[in-house]
Amino acid sequence: MDASAARVPRVAILINNPYLADSRAWKIATSLGSAGYDVTVVAREGDGLPPREELAGHRVIRVPQPRPLGWLPVPALPSEGGADHGRRGALERVAGRVRETVGRGLQAGRYLLLSRAWARDISAAVGPADVWQAESVITLPLAVALRRRHGGVAVYDANDIDTESGRFARLPAWWRTLLKRRERAWTQQVDALVTVSEPYASILSRTLRRPVTAIVRNGPPRYDPPDPPERRFHARFHLDEGTRVVLYLGQVMDGRGLSELFQAIALVDRAVLVVAGFGPDYERYRAAAGASPAASRIHFMAGVRPHEIPAWNAAADVAVMPVQPDTLNHRYNTPTKLFDAMGGGVPVVASDLPGIRPIVAATGCGELCDPTDPVDVARAIRAVIDASPAERAASRERCLSAARGEYGWDHQAATLMGVYDTLGVSRP
């Protein structure tokens, strides 16, 4: 075998966060590293986080985003919510829409300029790679630019319908149209398009006008939960022995059903809600929980690092995910926490939406609910935690069986490596 054939392929995974709670990127990096690839996760800098870390099977390099250009001002965007009254309210709404339209436009222009500098900084920090894998529309132009600079192949792992999610979904329609066109143009320049579910694949192949190369679900890593379960939450929050734990694990933000959960937990006897999360709205939701009638039964804790997720899930009685049908992305979303709960042998209460319903129905891993109705969310929680010991044991086995079959991460990682093989980036 010649030296070039023996060279270890280098993979750079580009993410738009500090790499503290990105379980998908962590699973991909860990699996590729274990398979023999040389893997670097390129993350954003974070307060108190080292610029470089060596982790199990891969490294992390945190590259700061370039500083905003002082000569390109961005007006403050209007705050959401609040009451409008009469003519003044109407004028404020119009002014707010104008301000947001202009502000988002300047933000978009600024980002396109900054992304070029960001790609140059990443190039200097990381060097060449055989695979540039973008994990969001934010890092997609970076992957395209870095492939153009260094060669190799570019992979777009579209794990959300980004242009129809979060703050992008609140953009004026014509700005969303422009963003979609840019995403489509960038996607035509990558070598493979990967996503996380069949519904997303159908939508993305239509909107991006190219076929999806493969579906790589956000399945759980192999885990053998202790039996009986650990009492982690009881020890942490000094709970009575008979208290049942309802766990919300993940991003704390609008659209995830947290307000509905705060109301629902008041309707469930001998139970507490634990929110283990992170995100821009964490403190706002914690304040809202503290002001709710069920405040004494709602506990917050910091987000869980990816390698600790299985053990914390396994210590709960039910995992809840009442995703709201407020955006196209949410309606067809298949939450990572659904698979993570399966991996811990924990039944779920999940939204009766097209991205979730088929999997819950096929696996029998929990209860579906109307996520907009706190009464129905409470009904589904009670159905799970009030089940007989025999039914709870059977539910646990159904969850674990699903997690160790086609939904398991080992199976999903093999699919991604198969994509690399077809692109000529074979494992050593």
C-alpha positions as a Markdown table, in Angstrom:
| # | Residue | x | y | z |
|---|---|---|---|---|
| 1 | Met | 0.0 | 0.0 | 0.0 |
| 2 | Asp | 1.5 | 3.4 | -1.0 |
| 3 | Ala | 1.7 | 6.3 | 1.4 |
| 4 | Ser | -1.3 | 8.2 | -0.1 |
| 5 | Ala | -3.6 | 5.2 | 0.4 |
| 6 | Ala | -2.5 | 4.8 | 4.0 |
| 7 | Arg | -3.1 | 8.5 | 4.9 |
| 8 | Val | -5.8 | 9.0 | 7.5 |
| 9 | Pro | -8.7 | 11.1 | 6.1 |
| 10 | Arg | -9.3 | 14.4 | 7.8 |
| 11 | Val | -12.8 | 15.5 | 8.7 |
| 12 | Ala | -13.8 | 19.0 | 9.8 |
| 13 | Ile | -17.2 | 19.4 | 11.3 |
| 14 | Leu | -18.4 | 23.0 | 11.3 |
| 15 | Ile | -20.9 | 24.0 | 14.0 |
| 16 | Asn | -22.4 | 27.3 | 15.1 |
| 17 | Asn | -22.1 | 26.9 | 18.8 |
| 18 | Pro | -19.4 | 26.4 | 21.5 |
| 19 | Tyr | -19.8 | 22.6 | 21.5 |
| 20 | Leu | -21.2 | 22.1 | 24.9 |
| 21 | Ala | -24.5 | 20.5 | 24.3 |
| 22 | Asp | -24.5 | 19.6 | 20.5 |
| 23 | Ser | -25.2 | 15.9 | 20.8 |
| 24 | Arg | -25.5 | 15.3 | 17.1 |
| 25 | Ala | -22.0 | 16.8 | 16.4 |
| 26 | Trp | -20.6 | 14.9 | 19.4 |
| 27 | Lys | -22.0 | 11.5 | 18.2 |
| 28 | Ile | -20.7 | 12.1 | 14.7 |
| 29 | Ala | -17.3 | 13.2 | 15.8 |
| 30 | Thr | -16.9 | 10.4 | 18.4 |
| 31 | Ser | -18.0 | 7.7 | 15.9 |
| 32 | Leu | -15.8 | 8.9 | 13.1 |
| 33 | Gly | -12.9 | 9.2 | 15.4 |
| 34 | Ser | -13.5 | 5.6 | 16.7 |
| 35 | Ala | -13.6 | 4.4 | 13.0 |
| 36 | Gly | -10.1 | 5.8 | 12.4 |
| 37 | Tyr | -10.8 | 9.3 | 10.8 |
| 38 | Asp | -8.9 | 12.3 | 12.0 |
| 39 | Val | -11.7 | 14.5 | 13.2 |
| 40 | Thr | -11.8 | 18.2 | 14.2 |
| 41 | Val | -14.9 | 19.9 | 15.4 |
| 42 | Val | -14.7 | 23.6 | 14.5 |
| 43 | Ala | -16.8 | 25.4 | 17.0 |
| 44 | Arg | -17.4 | 29.0 | 18.1 |
| 45 | Glu | -15.5 | 30.5 | 21.0 |
| 46 | Gly | -17.3 | 30.5 | 24.4 |
| 47 | Asp | -16.7 | 32.3 | 27.7 |
| 48 | Gly | -14.2 | 30.4 | 29.8 |
| 49 | Leu | -13.8 | 27.6 | 27.1 |
| 50 | Pro | -10.3 | 26.7 | 25.9 |
| 51 | Pro | -9.5 | 27.4 | 22.2 |
| 52 | Arg | -8.4 | 23.8 | 21.7 |
| 53 | Glu | -9.4 | 20.6 | 23.4 |
| 54 | Glu | -8.5 | 16.9 | 22.9 |
| 55 | Leu | -11.6 | 14.7 | 23.5 |
| 56 | Ala | -12.3 | 11.0 | 23.0 |
| 57 | Gly | -11.4 | 10.3 | 19.4 |
| 58 | His | -11.4 | 13.9 | 18.2 |
| 59 | Arg | -10.3 | 17.5 | 18.9 |
| 60 | Val | -12.2 | 20.7 | 19.2 |
| 61 | Ile | -10.9 | 24.0 | 17.8 |
| 62 | Arg | -12.9 | 27.1 | 18.8 |
| 63 | Val | -12.5 | 29.9 | 16.3 |
| 64 | Pro | -14.1 | 33.3 | 17.2 |
| 65 | Gln | -16.4 | 34.9 | 14.7 |
| 66 | Pro | -14.8 | 38.0 | 13.2 |
| 67 | Arg | -15.7 | 41.3 | 14.9 |
| 68 | Pro | -18.7 | 43.1 | 13.3 |
| 69 | Leu | -17.8 | 45.8 | 10.9 |
| 70 | Gly | -18.1 | 49.2 | 12.6 |
| 71 | Trp | -19.0 | 51.0 | 9.4 |
| 72 | Leu | -22.0 | 48.7 | 8.8 |
| 73 | Pro | -24.5 | 49.5 | 11.5 |
| 74 | Val | -27.3 | 47.2 | 12.5 |
| 75 | Pro | -30.4 | 48.8 | 14.1 |
| 76 | Ala | -31.9 | 47.2 | 17.2 |
| 77 | Leu | -34.7 | 44.8 | 16.2 |
| 78 | Pro | -38.1 | 45.3 | 17.8 |
| 79 | Ser | -38.9 | 43.2 | 20.8 |
| 80 | Glu | -41.6 | 40.6 | 20.6 |
| 81 | Gly | -44.8 | 40.6 | 22.6 |
| 82 | Gly | -46.4 | 43.5 | 24.4 |
| 83 | Ala | -49.8 | 45.1 | 23.8 |
| 84 | Asp | -50.7 | 47.5 | 21.0 |
| 85 | His | -53.4 | 50.1 | 21.5 |
| 86 | Gly | -55.1 | 52.3 | 18.9 |
| 87 | Arg | -53.4 | 54.4 | 16.3 |
| 88 | Arg | -50.1 | 54.6 | 18.2 |
| 89 | Gly | -50.0 | 50.8 | 18.4 |
| 90 | Ala | -50.6 | 50.5 | 14.7 |
| 91 | Leu | -47.8 | 53.0 | 13.9 |
| 92 | Glu | -45.5 | 51.2 | 16.2 |
| 93 | Arg | -46.2 | 47.9 | 14.5 |
| 94 | Val | -45.5 | 49.4 | 11.1 |
| 95 | Ala | -42.3 | 51.0 | 12.4 |
| 96 | Gly | -41.3 | 47.7 | 14.0 |
| 97 | Arg | -41.8 | 45.8 | 10.7 |
| 98 | Val | -39.7 | 48.4 | 8.8 |
| 99 | Arg | -37.0 | 48.3 | 11.4 |
| 100 | Glu | -36.9 | 44.6 | 11.4 |
| 101 | Thr | -36.8 | 44.4 | 7.6 |
| 102 | Val | -33.9 | 46.8 | 7.4 |
| 103 | Gly | -32.2 | 45.3 | 10.4 |
| 104 | Arg | -32.4 | 41.7 | 9.1 |
| 105 | Gly | -31.2 | 42.9 | 5.7 |
| 106 | Leu | -28.1 | 44.6 | 7.2 |
| 107 | Gln | -27.5 | 41.5 | 9.4 |
| 108 | Ala | -27.6 | 39.3 | 6.3 |
| 109 | Gly | -25.2 | 41.5 | 4.4 |
| 110 | Arg | -22.9 | 41.7 | 7.3 |
| 111 | Tyr | -22.9 | 38.0 | 7.7 |
| 112 | Leu | -22.0 | 37.4 | 4.1 |
| 113 | Leu | -19.0 | 39.6 | 4.5 |
| 114 | Leu | -18.0 | 38.2 | 7.9 |
| 115 | Ser | -18.4 | 34.6 | 6.7 |
| 116 | Arg | -15.5 | 35.1 | 4.3 |
| 117 | Ala | -13.3 | 36.3 | 7.1 |
| 118 | Trp | -14.5 | 33.5 | 9.3 |
| 119 | Ala | -13.6 | 30.9 | 6.6 |
| 120 | Arg | -10.1 | 32.4 | 6.4 |
| 121 | Asp | -9.6 | 32.2 | 10.1 |
| 122 | Ile | -10.8 | 28.6 | 10.2 |
| 123 | Ser | -8.5 | 27.8 | 7.3 |
| 124 | Ala | -5.6 | 29.2 | 9.3 |
| 125 | Ala | -6.5 | 27.3 | 12.4 |
| 126 | Val | -7.4 | 23.9 | 10.9 |
| 127 | Gly | -5.6 | 23.6 | 7.6 |
| 128 | Pro | -6.7 | 21.3 | 4.8 |
| 129 | Ala | -9.3 | 18.5 | 5.2 |
| 130 | Asp | -10.8 | 15.8 | 3.1 |
| 131 | Val | -14.4 | 16.4 | 4.3 |
| 132 | Trp | -15.9 | 19.8 | 5.2 |
| 133 | Gln | -19.2 | 19.0 | 6.9 |
| 134 | Ala | -21.6 | 21.9 | 7.7 |
| 135 | Glu | -24.2 | 21.3 | 10.4 |
| 136 | Ser | -26.4 | 24.3 | 9.7 |
| 137 | Val | -27.2 | 26.9 | 7.0 |
| 138 | Ile | -25.0 | 29.3 | 9.0 |
| 139 | Thr | -21.9 | 27.1 | 8.5 |
| 140 | Leu | -22.9 | 26.0 | 5.0 |
| 141 | Pro | -21.1 | 28.8 | 3.1 |
| 142 | Leu | -18.0 | 28.2 | 5.2 |
| 143 | Ala | -17.9 | 24.6 | 4.0 |
| 144 | Val | -18.3 | 25.7 | 0.4 |
| 145 | Ala | -15.5 | 28.3 | 0.8 |
| 146 | Leu | -13.1 | 25.9 | 2.6 |
| 147 | Arg | -13.7 | 23.2 | 0.0 |
| 148 | Arg | -12.9 | 25.8 | -2.7 |
| 149 | Arg | -9.7 | 26.8 | -0.9 |
| 150 | His | -8.4 | 23.4 | 0.1 |
| 151 | Gly | -10.1 | 20.8 | -2.0 |
| 152 | Gly | -11.8 | 17.7 | -0.5 |
| 153 | Val | -15.5 | 17.3 | -0.4 |
| 154 | Ala | -18.3 | 19.3 | 1.2 |
| 155 | Val | -21.2 | 17.7 | 3.0 |
| 156 | Tyr | -24.3 | 19.6 | 4.2 |
| 157 | Asp | -25.9 | 17.9 | 7.2 |
| 158 | Ala | -29.3 | 19.7 | 7.3 |
| 159 | Asn | -30.6 | 18.6 | 10.6 |
| 160 | Asp | -33.3 | 21.3 | 10.6 |
| 161 | Ile | -35.3 | 23.2 | 8.0 |
| 162 | Asp | -33.3 | 26.2 | 9.0 |
| 163 | Thr | -35.1 | 28.8 | 6.8 |
| 164 | Glu | -38.4 | 27.8 | 8.5 |
| 165 | Ser | -37.2 | 27.6 | 12.1 |
| 166 | Gly | -36.6 | 30.0 | 15.0 |
| 167 | Arg | -35.7 | 33.5 | 14.2 |
| 168 | Phe | -35.5 | 32.8 | 10.5 |
| 169 | Ala | -39.2 | 31.8 | 10.5 |
| 170 | Arg | -40.0 | 35.3 | 11.8 |
| 171 | Leu | -38.3 | 37.1 | 8.9 |
| 172 | Pro | -40.4 | 39.0 | 6.4 |
| 173 | Ala | -41.5 | 36.6 | 3.6 |
| 174 | Trp | -39.3 | 38.2 | 1.0 |
| 175 | Trp | -36.2 | 37.9 | 3.2 |
| 176 | Arg | -36.9 | 34.2 | 3.7 |
| 177 | Thr | -37.2 | 33.8 | 0.0 |
| 178 | Leu | -33.8 | 35.4 | -0.5 |
| 179 | Leu | -32.3 | 33.2 | 2.2 |
| 180 | Lys | -33.8 | 30.1 | 0.7 |
| 181 | Arg | -32.3 | 31.0 | -2.7 |
| 182 | Arg | -28.8 | 31.4 | -1.1 |
| 183 | Glu | -29.2 | 28.1 | 0.7 |
| 184 | Arg | -30.2 | 26.4 | -2.6 |
| 185 | Ala | -27.2 | 27.9 | -4.4 |
| 186 | Trp | -24.8 | 26.8 | -1.7 |
| 187 | Thr | -26.4 | 23.4 | -1.6 |
| 188 | Gln | -25.8 | 22.9 | -5.4 |
| 189 | Gln | -22.1 | 23.3 | -4.6 |
| 190 | Val | -21.8 | 20.5 | -2.0 |
| 191 | Asp | -21.1 | 16.9 | -2.7 |
| 192 | Ala | -23.7 | 15.3 | -0.5 |
| 193 | Leu | -26.9 | 16.4 | 1.3 |
| 194 | Val | -27.8 | 14.6 | 4.5 |
| 195 | Thr | -30.8 | 15.0 | 6.8 |
| 196 | Val | -32.4 | 13.4 | 9.8 |
| 197 | Ser | -35.8 | 12.1 | 8.7 |
| 198 | Glu | -38.1 | 11.2 | 5.8 |
| 199 | Pro | -40.3 | 14.3 | 6.2 |
| 200 | Tyr | -37.3 | 16.6 | 6.2 |
| 201 | Ala | -35.9 | 14.7 | 3.2 |
| 202 | Ser | -39.1 | 15.3 | 1.2 |
| 203 | Ile | -39.2 | 19.0 | 2.0 |
| 204 | Leu | -35.5 | 19.6 | 1.5 |
| 205 | Ser | -35.3 | 17.7 | -1.8 |
| 206 | Arg | -38.1 | 19.9 | -3.1 |
| 207 | Thr | -36.9 | 23.3 | -1.8 |
| 208 | Leu | -33.2 | 22.8 | -2.5 |
| 209 | Arg | -33.9 | 21.1 | -5.9 |
| 210 | Arg | -31.5 | 18.2 | -5.4 |
| 211 | Pro | -32.0 | 14.7 | -4.0 |
| 212 | Val | -31.1 | 13.9 | -0.4 |
| 213 | Thr | -28.1 | 11.6 | -0.4 |
| 214 | Ala | -28.9 | 9.8 | 2.9 |
| 215 | Ile | -31.0 | 10.0 | 6.1 |
| 216 | Val | -29.0 | 9.8 | 9.3 |
| 217 | Arg | -31.3 | 9.9 | 12.2 |
| 218 | Asn | -30.4 | 11.4 | 15.6 |
| 219 | Gly | -30.4 | 8.0 | 17.2 |
| 220 | Pro | -29.0 | 7.2 | 20.6 |
| 221 | Pro | -25.7 | 5.6 | 21.4 |
| 222 | Arg | -25.7 | 2.1 | 22.9 |
| 223 | Tyr | -26.5 | 2.3 | 26.6 |
| 224 | Asp | -27.5 | -0.3 | 29.2 |
| 225 | Pro | -29.5 | 1.6 | 31.9 |
| 226 | Pro | -29.3 | 0.4 | 35.4 |
| 227 | Asp | -32.3 | -1.6 | 36.8 |
| 228 | Pro | -33.6 | -0.3 | 39.1 |
| 229 | Pro | -33.0 | 3.3 | 37.8 |
| 230 | Glu | -30.7 | 5.6 | 39.6 |
| 231 | Arg | -32.4 | 8.3 | 41.8 |
| 232 | Arg | -30.3 | 11.2 | 40.4 |
| 233 | Phe | -33.1 | 13.8 | 40.4 |
| 234 | His | -34.3 | 12.7 | 43.9 |
| 235 | Ala | -30.8 | 13.3 | 45.3 |
| 236 | Arg | -30.2 | 16.5 | 43.4 |
| 237 | Phe | -33.5 | 18.2 | 44.4 |
| 238 | His | -34.2 | 16.4 | 47.7 |
| 239 | Leu | -37.4 | 14.8 | 46.4 |
| 240 | Asp | -39.6 | 12.4 | 48.4 |
| 241 | Glu | -39.2 | 8.8 | 47.5 |
| 242 | Gly | -42.7 | 8.6 | 45.8 |
| 243 | Thr | -42.2 | 11.6 | 43.6 |
| 244 | Arg | -42.3 | 10.9 | 39.9 |
| 245 | Val | -39.9 | 12.9 | 37.6 |
| 246 | Val | -41.1 | 14.4 | 34.4 |
| 247 | Leu | -38.0 | 15.4 | 32.4 |
| 248 | Tyr | -37.7 | 18.1 | 29.7 |
| 249 | Leu | -34.1 | 17.9 | 28.3 |
| 250 | Gly | -32.8 | 20.2 | 25.6 |
| 251 | Gln | -33.0 | 23.8 | 24.3 |
| 252 | Val | -35.1 | 26.2 | 26.4 |
| 253 | Met | -36.7 | 28.4 | 23.8 |
| 254 | Asp | -40.0 | 29.4 | 22.3 |
| 255 | Gly | -41.9 | 26.7 | 20.4 |
| 256 | Arg | -40.9 | 23.8 | 22.6 |
| 257 | Gly | -44.0 | 23.7 | 24.8 |
| 258 | Leu | -42.5 | 24.8 | 28.1 |
| 259 | Ser | -45.4 | 27.2 | 29.0 |
| 260 | Glu | -47.8 | 24.3 | 28.4 |
| 261 | Leu | -45.7 | 22.0 | 30.6 |
| 262 | Phe | -45.8 | 24.5 | 33.4 |
| 263 | Gln | -49.6 | 24.4 | 33.4 |
| 264 | Ala | -49.7 | 20.6 | 32.8 |
| 265 | Ile | -47.6 | 19.7 | 35.8 |
| 266 | Ala | -50.1 | 21.3 | 38.1 |
| 267 | Leu | -52.6 | 18.7 | 37.0 |
| 268 | Val | -50.4 | 15.7 | 37.7 |
| 269 | Asp | -50.2 | 14.3 | 41.2 |
| 270 | Arg | -47.0 | 13.4 | 43.0 |
| 271 | Ala | -44.8 | 14.6 | 40.2 |
| 272 | Val | -42.2 | 17.3 | 39.5 |
| 273 | Leu | -41.1 | 18.8 | 36.2 |
| 274 | Val | -37.3 | 19.1 | 35.7 |
| 275 | Val | -36.1 | 21.4 | 32.9 |
| 276 | Ala | -32.5 | 20.4 | 32.1 |
| 277 | Gly | -31.6 | 22.8 | 29.3 |
| 278 | Phe | -29.8 | 25.7 | 27.8 |
| 279 | Gly | -30.5 | 28.5 | 25.3 |
| 280 | Pro | -31.2 | 32.1 | 24.9 |
| 281 | Asp | -34.6 | 32.0 | 26.7 |
| 282 | Tyr | -33.4 | 30.0 | 29.8 |
| 283 | Glu | -33.7 | 32.8 | 32.3 |
| 284 | Arg | -37.0 | 34.1 | 30.9 |
| 285 | Tyr | -38.6 | 30.6 | 31.2 |
| 286 | Arg | -37.1 | 30.1 | 34.7 |
| 287 | Ala | -38.7 | 33.3 | 35.8 |
| 288 | Ala | -42.0 | 32.3 | 34.3 |
| 289 | Ala | -41.9 | 29.0 | 36.1 |
| 290 | Gly | -41.1 | 30.8 | 39.3 |
| 291 | Ala | -44.3 | 32.9 | 38.9 |
| 292 | Ser | -46.6 | 30.0 | 38.0 |
| 293 | Pro | -49.0 | 28.3 | 40.5 |
| 294 | Ala | -46.9 | 25.1 | 40.3 |
| 295 | Ala | -43.6 | 26.8 | 41.0 |
| 296 | Ser | -42.7 | 24.5 | 43.9 |
| 297 | Arg | -42.8 | 21.5 | 41.5 |
| 298 | Ile | -40.7 | 22.9 | 38.7 |
| 299 | His | -37.0 | 22.6 | 38.9 |
| 300 | Phe | -34.3 | 23.9 | 36.6 |
| 301 | Met | -30.8 | 22.6 | 36.1 |
| 302 | Ala | -28.0 | 23.3 | 33.6 |
| 303 | Gly | -27.9 | 21.6 | 30.2 |
| 304 | Val | -26.5 | 18.1 | 30.1 |
| 305 | Arg | -23.3 | 17.3 | 28.3 |
| 306 | Pro | -23.9 | 14.8 | 25.4 |
| 307 | His | -22.0 | 11.9 | 27.0 |
| 308 | Glu | -24.2 | 12.3 | 30.2 |
| 309 | Ile | -27.6 | 12.3 | 28.5 |
| 310 | Pro | -28.3 | 8.6 | 28.6 |
| 311 | Ala | -27.8 | 8.3 | 32.4 |
| 312 | Trp | -29.9 | 11.4 | 33.2 |
| 313 | Asn | -32.7 | 10.2 | 30.9 |
| 314 | Ala | -32.7 | 6.8 | 32.5 |
| 315 | Ala | -33.3 | 8.4 | 35.9 |
| 316 | Ala | -36.6 | 10.0 | 34.8 |
| 317 | Asp | -40.1 | 8.5 | 34.8 |
| 318 | Val | -41.1 | 10.1 | 31.5 |
| 319 | Ala | -39.4 | 12.4 | 29.0 |
| 320 | Val | -41.6 | 15.1 | 27.6 |
| 321 | Met | -41.4 | 17.0 | 24.3 |
| 322 | Pro | -44.6 | 18.9 | 23.5 |
| 323 | Val | -43.1 | 20.7 | 20.4 |
| 324 | Gln | -45.5 | 23.3 | 19.2 |
| 325 | Pro | -46.8 | 23.4 | 15.6 |
| 326 | Asp | -45.7 | 27.0 | 15.2 |
| 327 | Thr | -43.3 | 26.6 | 12.3 |
| 328 | Leu | -42.9 | 24.2 | 9.4 |
| 329 | Asn | -39.6 | 23.0 | 11.0 |
| 330 | His | -41.4 | 22.2 | 14.2 |
| 331 | Arg | -44.4 | 20.5 | 12.5 |
| 332 | Tyr | -42.1 | 18.0 | 10.8 |
| 333 | Asn | -39.4 | 17.9 | 13.5 |
| 334 | Thr | -38.2 | 14.6 | 14.9 |
| 335 | Pro | -36.6 | 15.6 | 18.2 |
| 336 | Thr | -33.2 | 14.2 | 19.2 |
| 337 | Lys | -34.7 | 13.9 | 22.7 |
| 338 | Leu | -37.2 | 11.3 | 21.4 |
| 339 | Phe | -34.4 | 8.9 | 20.5 |
| 340 | Asp | -32.4 | 9.8 | 23.6 |
| 341 | Ala | -35.3 | 8.8 | 25.8 |
| 342 | Met | -35.6 | 5.5 | 23.9 |
| 343 | Gly | -31.9 | 4.9 | 24.6 |
| 344 | Gly | -32.5 | 5.3 | 28.3 |
| 345 | Gly | -35.5 | 3.0 | 28.3 |
| 346 | Val | -37.8 | 5.9 | 29.2 |
| 347 | Pro | -41.2 | 6.3 | 27.7 |
| 348 | Val | -42.1 | 9.7 | 26.1 |
| 349 | Val | -45.0 | 12.1 | 25.9 |
| 350 | Ala | -44.6 | 13.8 | 22.5 |
| 351 | Ser | -46.6 | 16.0 | 20.1 |
| 352 | Asp | -49.0 | 14.4 | 17.8 |
| 353 | Leu | -47.3 | 15.9 | 14.7 |
| 354 | Pro | -46.2 | 14.4 | 11.4 |
| 355 | Gly | -42.5 | 14.2 | 12.2 |
| 356 | Ile | -43.1 | 12.4 | 15.5 |
| 357 | Arg | -46.3 | 10.4 | 15.2 |
| 358 | Pro | -45.0 | 7.6 | 13.0 |
| 359 | Ile | -42.1 | 6.7 | 15.2 |
| 360 | Val | -44.0 | 6.7 | 18.5 |
| 361 | Ala | -46.8 | 4.6 | 16.9 |
| 362 | Ala | -44.3 | 2.2 | 15.3 |
| 363 | Thr | -42.3 | 1.7 | 18.4 |
| 364 | Gly | -45.0 | 1.9 | 21.1 |
| 365 | Cys | -42.5 | 4.0 | 23.1 |
| 366 | Gly | -45.0 | 6.4 | 24.7 |
| 367 | Glu | -48.1 | 8.7 | 24.4 |
| 368 | Leu | -49.0 | 11.3 | 21.9 |
| 369 | Cys | -50.7 | 14.5 | 22.9 |
| 370 | Asp | -52.1 | 17.8 | 21.6 |
| 371 | Pro | -49.1 | 20.0 | 22.5 |
| 372 | Thr | -51.2 | 23.2 | 22.5 |
| 373 | Asp | -53.5 | 21.9 | 25.3 |
| 374 | Pro | -52.0 | 21.6 | 28.8 |
| 375 | Val | -54.9 | 19.4 | 29.9 |
| 376 | Asp | -54.1 | 16.9 | 27.2 |
| 377 | Val | -50.4 | 17.1 | 27.9 |
| 378 | Ala | -51.2 | 16.3 | 31.6 |
| 379 | Arg | -53.5 | 13.4 | 30.5 |
| 380 | Ala | -50.6 | 11.8 | 28.4 |
| 381 | Ile | -48.2 | 12.2 | 31.3 |
| 382 | Arg | -50.5 | 10.5 | 33.7 |
| 383 | Ala | -51.1 | 7.7 | 31.2 |
| 384 | Val | -47.4 | 7.0 | 31.3 |
| 385 | Ile | -46.5 | 7.4 | 35.0 |
| 386 | Asp | -49.7 | 5.9 | 36.4 |
| 387 | Ala | -49.3 | 2.7 | 34.4 |
| 388 | Ser | -48.9 | -0.6 | 36.2 |
| 389 | Pro | -45.4 | -1.9 | 37.0 |
| 390 | Ala | -45.8 | -4.6 | 34.3 |
| 391 | Glu | -46.8 | -2.1 | 31.7 |
| 392 | Arg | -43.9 | 0.2 | 32.6 |
| 393 | Ala | -41.5 | -2.7 | 32.3 |
| 394 | Ala | -42.9 | -3.6 | 28.9 |
| 395 | Ser | -42.7 | 0.0 | 27.8 |
| 396 | Arg | -39.0 | 0.1 | 28.9 |
| 397 | Glu | -38.3 | -2.9 | 26.8 |
| 398 | Arg | -40.0 | -1.5 | 23.8 |
| 399 | Cys | -37.9 | 1.7 | 24.1 |
| 400 | Leu | -34.6 | -0.2 | 24.4 |
| 401 | Ser | -35.5 | -2.6 | 21.6 |
| 402 | Ala | -36.2 | 0.4 | 19.2 |
| 403 | Ala | -33.0 | 2.1 | 20.4 |
| 404 | Arg | -30.9 | -0.9 | 19.7 |
| 405 | Gly | -32.4 | -1.6 | 16.3 |
| 406 | Glu | -32.6 | 0.6 | 13.2 |
| 407 | Tyr | -32.9 | 3.8 | 15.3 |
| 408 | Gly | -29.6 | 3.1 | 17.1 |
| 409 | Trp | -26.7 | 5.4 | 16.5 |
| 410 | Asp | -24.3 | 2.7 | 15.4 |
| 411 | His | -26.7 | 2.0 | 12.5 |
| 412 | Gln | -26.9 | 5.7 | 11.7 |
| 413 | Ala | -23.2 | 6.3 | 11.9 |
| 414 | Ala | -22.6 | 3.5 | 9.4 |
| 415 | Thr | -24.9 | 5.2 | 7.0 |
| 416 | Leu | -22.9 | 8.4 | 7.2 |
| 417 | Met | -19.6 | 6.6 | 6.7 |
| 418 | Gly | -21.2 | 4.9 | 3.7 |
| 419 | Val | -21.8 | 8.4 | 2.2 |
| 420 | Tyr | -18.1 | 9.2 | 2.8 |
| 421 | Asp | -17.2 | 5.9 | 1.0 |
| 422 | Thr | -19.2 | 6.9 | -2.1 |
| 423 | Leu | -17.5 | 10.3 | -2.1 |
| 424 | Gly | -14.1 | 8.6 | -2.2 |
| 425 | Val | -13.2 | 9.3 | 1.5 |
| 426 | Ser | -12.8 | 5.8 | 2.7 |
| 427 | Arg | -11.9 | 4.8 | 6.2 |
| 428 | Pro | -8.3 | 3.9 | 6.8 |
